[in-house]
Amino acid sequence: MKNKLLLLLLVMIVMTTCACSLADPDAQENKARDTLIGVYVTYEHLDLFDNEKYIQDNLDNLIAGKEMGGNTFDYQGKLYAELIQRELTDKNGNKKYMTEYSFEGFGGMEFFVPLYNDQDGDYYASTQSDGISDAKMHVKSTDEGDFIELSGTIYFEADKKDRTFYMNPVYQQADGKVYAVTGNGMSMNCDGSGVSSSTKLEEKLTQNDNGNVSGRGAAIEITLTSIDRPKGAEIVFMDKEDNEIKSMEVDFGELSDTIDVPDSAEYIVVKQNESIAAYDRNEEYISLFIPLDNGICAQRDIKTVWK
C-alpha cells in the first residue's frame, strides 16, 4: 500500500513538473520544422501538454527513481485555428468576404500572419485582435526565403493588480494549417501607469545540410504597457488664430472610423484623461484610447477628412 501511495505521489509530482516544462523555450528548438508566424496572447495558461502519455512512456524510469527522459516537446499538444469566412461591409454598403484563421472561443488576442493560397496565388494576410495596438507588420521576401517581422503593444489598465499574459507561439504547417503551442507567462506589477516591458519570439530561416538558407523565419515582439483607464475624450477644432470653432465629446460606443473636419479648421486638439495632443493638416489620423474587456485598452486611429 505504501509503494502504491509513493508511486501516486511521484506521478502527481511529475505531472506538476511537466506542466511547468511547457514554457521551456529550449523545447521549441526540437520541434518539427513548422513556421513561426505570430503569437496568441491569453490571460490564462494554455495547458496542452499530454501528461498521461508522458508518464506512461517514462513509467519505468519513474518507478526506478531515475530522471524522466525523452523530448518533452513530443508530448506538446497543438491548438488548431479554424479557417473562417467573414462578411465585411464598407461605408457604401458593399459586401465582401474574407477568409482567415482564428482561435475562436478561447478569449485571447490574435496577432499572426499566415500564408494563404487561392486562385490568385500565394499571399500573406494579418490577423490582429482589437487589443493589439501600434501594430507593425513587414514581410521581407528574398531568394533565400521570407522573413516576417511583427511588433505590437498591449495597453492595460494600471489598477494596481498583478497581471499575467501568456505569449503562445503560433505556427503554420506545410499544408497551411495554423496552430498555437503553450508559451511563457509574462507578469507585470501595476503600481501605476507607464510601466512597460517587452518580450520577443524569433526563429531564423532554415539552413539545410549544404549550408544554404531557405524557408521562412520570423521575429515577433510584444510590449506590455500600463495606462490609466481611458475616460471620455473631447475633440476640439481650432482655426489659424487659435480660436475654438467646434468641440465634440467622444462616445466610445459610437466611435466612427472617420471624422469630418470643418472648413476653417487649421488643427485639431484631442483631450483625454490628463493628456492633450494636437494634429495639423499634414496628419491623416488622430488617436484615442478606448477601454475593452479584461482591462485591456486599445489605441484607435481615426481618419481625418479635411476640406
C-alpha positions in Angstrom: 0.0 0.0 0.0 2.9 2.3 0.8 4.5 1.6 -2.5 1.3 2.4 -4.4 0.9 5.6 -2.4 4.5 6.6 -3.1 4.0 5.9 -6.8 0.9 8.0 -6.8 2.7 10.9 -5.2 5.6 10.6 -7.7 3.1 10.7 -10.6 1.5 13.8 -9.1 4.9 15.5 -8.8 5.9 14.6 -12.4 2.6 15.9 -13.7 3.2 19.3 -12.0 6.8 19.4 -13.3 5.5 18.6 -16.8 3.1 21.4 -16.7 5.9 23.8 -15.9 8.1 22.5 -18.7 5.6 23.7 -21.3 7.1 27.2 -21.1 10.6 25.9 -21.7 11.9 27.8 -24.8 14.6 25.1 -25.4 11.9 22.7 -26.3 10.9 24.8 -29.3 14.2 24.0 -31.0 13.4 20.3 -31.1 10.1 20.6 -32.8 9.4 19.6 -36.4 10.1 22.5 -38.8 6.8 24.3 -39.0 7.0 28.1 -39.5 6.6 30.7 -36.7 4.1 33.3 -37.9 3.0 35.1 -34.7 1.6 34.9 -31.2 -1.7 34.1 -29.5 -1.9 36.0 -26.2 -4.1 34.5 -23.5 -5.0 35.5 -19.9 -4.6 32.0 -18.6 -2.0 29.3 -19.1 -2.7 27.3 -22.3 -2.3 23.8 -21.0 -1.9 21.5 -24.0 0.7 19.0 -22.6 -0.2 15.3 -22.7 0.8 14.4 -19.1 -0.7 10.9 -19.2 1.2 9.8 -22.3 4.5 11.3 -21.0 4.2 9.5 -17.7 3.2 6.2 -19.4 6.2 6.3 -21.7 8.5 7.1 -18.8 6.9 4.9 -16.2 9.9 2.5 -15.8 12.3 5.4 -15.1 9.8 6.8 -12.7 9.5 3.6 -10.7 13.2 3.1 -10.7 13.7 6.7 -9.4 15.6 7.7 -12.5 15.4 11.0 -14.3 12.5 11.3 -16.7 13.8 11.2 -20.3 12.6 12.0 -23.7 11.9 15.1 -25.7 9.1 16.8 -23.8 8.0 18.7 -27.0 6.9 15.3 -28.4 4.1 15.5 -25.8 3.2 19.1 -26.5 -0.3 19.4 -27.9 -1.5 21.8 -30.6 -4.4 24.2 -30.5 -5.5 24.5 -34.2 -7.2 27.6 -35.5 -10.3 27.4 -37.6 -10.5 28.7 -41.2 -13.4 31.2 -41.1 -15.1 33.2 -43.8 -16.1 36.7 -42.5 -18.5 39.1 -44.2 -17.4 42.7 -44.3 -19.4 45.8 -45.3 -17.8 49.0 -46.5 -19.2 52.5 -45.9 -21.1 52.3 -49.2 -22.9 49.2 -48.1 -20.9 46.9 -50.4 -20.3 43.4 -49.0 -17.2 41.4 -49.5 -15.9 38.2 -47.9 -12.6 37.5 -46.2 -11.1 34.1 -45.2 -8.9 34.0 -42.2 -7.6 31.7 -39.4 -8.9 32.3 -35.9 -8.8 30.8 -32.4 -12.5 31.5 -31.8 -14.0 30.7 -28.4 -10.8 31.0 -26.3 -10.9 34.7 -25.5 -7.3 35.5 -26.3 -5.7 38.2 -28.6 -4.5 37.1 -32.0 -1.5 38.6 -33.8 -0.1 36.5 -36.7 0.5 36.5 -40.4 -0.4 33.2 -42.2 0.5 32.5 -45.8 -2.7 31.8 -47.8 -3.2 30.3 -51.2 -6.2 30.7 -53.5 -6.9 31.1 -57.2 -4.9 34.3 -57.3 -1.8 32.6 -55.8 0.1 32.9 -52.5 -0.3 35.9 -50.3 0.2 37.0 -46.7 -2.7 38.4 -44.6 -2.5 39.5 -41.0 -4.9 38.6 -38.2 -5.0 41.2 -35.4 -7.3 41.5 -32.4 -8.5 44.9 -31.2 -6.3 44.6 -28.1 -3.1 44.8 -30.2 -2.2 48.4 -30.7 0.7 50.2 -32.5 0.8 47.1 -34.8 3.6 46.9 -37.4 4.0 44.1 -40.0 6.6 43.6 -42.6 7.5 40.6 -44.7 10.9 40.6 -46.3 11.0 38.4 -49.4 14.3 37.3 -50.9 15.7 34.4 -52.9 16.6 32.7 -49.6 13.1 32.9 -48.2 10.6 35.1 -46.4 11.1 36.7 -43.0 8.2 38.1 -41.0 8.6 41.0 -38.7 5.7 41.7 -36.3 5.5 44.2 -33.4 2.7 45.5 -31.3 1.7 46.9 -27.9 -0.9 45.7 -25.4 -2.1 48.5 -23.2 -3.8 47.5 -20.0 -5.3 49.4 -17.1 -3.0 50.3 -14.2 -5.3 49.1 -11.5 -2.5 48.2 -9.0 -3.1 44.5 -9.6 -0.5 42.0 -10.9 -1.3 40.9 -14.4 0.0 37.9 -16.3 -0.2 37.5 -20.1 0.8 34.2 -21.8 2.6 34.5 -25.1 1.7 31.4 -27.0 3.7 31.0 -30.3 1.7 30.4 -33.4 3.0 28.2 -36.2 1.9 27.3 -39.7 2.3 23.8 -41.2 3.4 23.0 -44.7 -0.3 22.1 -45.5 -1.3 25.6 -44.5 -2.9 24.7 -41.1 -2.3 27.1 -38.2 -1.8 26.2 -34.6 -0.7 27.5 -31.2 1.5 25.8 -28.6 1.9 26.6 -25.0 4.2 29.7 -24.3 5.7 31.6 -21.5 3.8 33.8 -19.0 4.7 37.4 -18.7 3.8 39.1 -15.4 3.5 42.8 -14.7 3.3 44.6 -11.4 0.9 47.5 -12.0 2.0 50.2 -9.4 0.8 52.9 -11.8 0.7 54.0 -15.4 3.8 54.0 -17.6 5.1 50.6 -16.6 6.4 48.8 -19.7 8.1 45.5 -20.6 8.7 43.6 -23.9 9.2 40.0 -24.9 10.4 38.6 -28.3 10.0 35.4 -30.2 12.4 34.7 -33.0 13.1 31.9 -35.5 15.7 32.2 -38.1 15.5 31.0 -41.7 16.1 27.3 -42.2 19.6 26.2 -43.0 19.9 22.9 -44.8 22.8 20.4 -44.7 24.6 22.2 -47.6 24.6 25.5 -45.6 22.0 27.1 -47.9 19.3 29.1 -46.3 15.7 28.7 -47.4 12.1 28.7 -46.0 10.6 31.3 -43.7 11.7 32.9 -40.5 10.1 35.4 -38.1 10.7 37.9 -35.3 7.7 38.9 -33.1 7.9 41.5 -30.4 5.1 42.3 -27.9 5.2 45.2 -25.5 3.0 45.4 -22.4 2.3 48.9 -21.1 0.1 50.0 -18.2 -2.0 53.2 -18.6 -4.8 54.9 -16.7 -8.3 53.7 -17.7 -9.4 55.8 -20.7 -12.1 58.3 -19.9 -14.3 60.2 -22.3 -12.4 62.2 -24.8 -13.0 65.7 -26.3 -12.1 66.7 -29.8 -11.7 70.4 -30.4 -11.4 72.0 -33.9 -9.2 75.2 -33.9 -8.7 77.9 -36.6 -5.4 79.5 -37.5 -6.0 82.2 -34.9 -6.1 79.6 -32.2 -9.8 80.1 -31.7 -12.2 77.2 -31.0 -14.5 76.5 -33.9 -16.3 73.5 -32.5 -15.9 70.8 -29.9 -17.4 67.3 -29.6 -17.5 64.7 -26.8 -16.5 61.2 -27.9 -18.9 58.3 -27.3 -16.8 55.1 -27.3 -19.8 53.1 -28.3 -20.4 55.1 -31.4 -16.9 55.8 -32.5 -16.6 56.2 -36.3 -13.5 55.3 -38.4 -13.5 58.8 -39.9 -14.2 62.3 -38.7 -15.1 65.4 -40.9 -13.1 68.5 -40.1 -14.8 71.9 -40.5 -13.7 74.1 -43.5 -12.0 76.8 -41.4 -10.1 74.4 -39.1 -6.4 74.6 -39.1 -5.6 72.0 -36.5 -7.3 69.5 -34.0 -6.8 69.2 -30.3 -7.6 65.9 -28.6 -8.1 65.9 -24.8 -8.3 62.6 -22.9 -7.5 61.9 -19.2 -4.6 64.2 -18.4 -3.1 64.3 -22.0 -3.5 66.8 -24.7 -2.4 66.2 -28.3 -2.6 68.5 -31.4 -2.8 67.4 -35.0 -2.4 69.6 -38.1 -3.4 69.2 -41.7 -0.4 67.1 -42.5 -1.6 64.3 -40.3 -4.2 61.9 -41.6 -5.2 60.3 -38.3 -5.9 61.3 -34.7 -5.5 58.7 -31.9 -7.7 57.9 -28.9 -7.6 55.1 -26.3 -10.8 53.1 -25.7 -11.5 50.6 -22.9 -12.1 46.9 -23.9 -12.8 43.8 -21.9 -10.4 42.2 -19.4 -8.9 45.6 -18.5 -7.3 46.0 -22.0 -7.2 49.4 -23.6 -6.9 49.8 -27.4 -5.4 52.7 -29.3 -7.9 53.6 -32.0 -6.8 55.7 -35.1 -9.5 57.8 -36.7 -9.0 59.1 -40.2 -9.5 62.9 -40.5 -11.3 64.2 -43.6 -10.0 67.7 -44.2 -11.9 70.1 -46.5 
